[in-house]
Amino acid sequence: MSSSISTGSGSSSTAQATITGQNGLIIINGDRVEVKNGKLFLNGVSYGAVNERSVVKYTVQGNVKKLFVDGVARNPD
């Protein structure tokens, strides 16, 4: 499991974080992104399965929040 978080400064808030592996947790701007036993959750809502090599990326730009798995936008189950 690995994770990274980066944030920007300026007039609009921006942040992004990534997780790889079957288990991991990041909390960014009050949102909780978790991979638990190969299942992806955002604030407790299921966003489907991920494999051990998947790269989960969560981005926040102002009020726009997006969740990606291997570069593809992911929606709730």
Backbone torsions as a table, in degrees:
resi	resn	phi	psi	omega
1	MET	NA	136.2	171.8
2	SER	-141.4	155.4	177.6
3	SER	-148.3	155.4	175.6
4	SER	-147.6	151.7	179.7
5	ILE	-136.7	136.6	173.0
6	SER	-135.5	147.2	179.5
7	THR	-132.6	155.8	177.4
8	GLY	-117.8	171.2	177.7
9	SER	-127.4	172.0	-179.2
10	GLY	125.0	-158.9	-174.0
11	SER	-74.5	-27.7	177.1
12	SER	-118.0	138.4	-178.7
13	SER	-78.8	133.3	176.2
14	THR	-132.9	143.6	176.8
15	ALA	-156.3	152.6	172.8
16	GLN	-149.4	152.9	179.7
17	ALA	-145.8	151.1	177.2
18	THR	-130.6	150.7	175.1
19	ILE	-133.3	138.5	168.3
20	THR	-127.4	148.3	178.7
21	GLY	112.2	179.0	-175.8
22	GLN	-85.2	-16.3	179.7
23	ASN	-143.5	136.2	176.9
24	GLY	-179.6	161.0	-178.4
25	LEU	-145.6	133.3	170.2
26	ILE	-133.7	145.3	173.9
27	ILE	-123.1	120.5	-175.5
28	ILE	-136.1	125.3	-178.8
29	ASN	49.9	37.4	178.2
30	GLY	85.2	-6.8	177.8
31	ASP	-94.0	144.4	-177.8
32	ARG	-112.1	114.2	176.2
33	VAL	-107.6	121.8	-175.3
34	GLU	-133.9	135.4	167.9
35	VAL	-110.0	119.3	-176.4
36	LYS	-131.3	115.2	-179.3
37	ASN	52.2	41.0	176.4
38	GLY	80.8	10.3	177.2
39	LYS	-117.2	139.1	-175.0
40	LEU	-101.2	133.5	178.2
41	PHE	-132.1	141.3	171.3
42	LEU	-122.5	114.7	-178.0
43	ASN	52.0	40.3	176.6
44	GLY	84.3	-5.0	179.8
45	VAL	-95.4	131.5	-177.8
46	SER	-72.2	134.4	175.9
47	TYR	-119.9	23.4	173.7
48	GLY	91.5	-173.7	-176.0
49	ALA	-90.2	152.6	172.3
50	VAL	-132.9	152.0	177.8
51	ASN	-95.5	174.2	-173.3
52	GLU	-65.6	-18.4	178.9
53	ARG	-103.5	0.4	-179.7
54	SER	-65.3	146.7	174.4
55	VAL	-109.9	115.4	178.8
56	VAL	-97.4	126.6	-179.6
57	LYS	-127.0	130.6	177.7
58	TYR	-119.0	126.3	-178.8
59	THR	-122.1	144.0	176.3
60	VAL	-131.2	122.2	174.1
61	GLN	-130.0	101.9	-174.4
62	GLY	63.2	-119.6	179.1
63	ASN	-94.9	-0.6	-177.3
64	VAL	-93.6	119.1	-178.6
65	LYS	-120.4	133.0	-178.1
66	LYS	-136.4	143.2	179.3
67	LEU	-121.0	127.7	-178.1
68	PHE	-125.0	145.9	170.7
69	VAL	-124.7	119.0	-177.5
70	ASP	52.0	40.1	176.1
71	GLY	83.2	-1.1	-179.1
72	VAL	-109.0	128.9	179.5
73	ALA	-58.0	139.3	-177.6
74	ARG	-117.8	135.9	177.8
75	ASN	-111.4	161.6	178.4
76	PRO	-61.2	154.3	176.2
77	ASP	-64.8	NA	NA
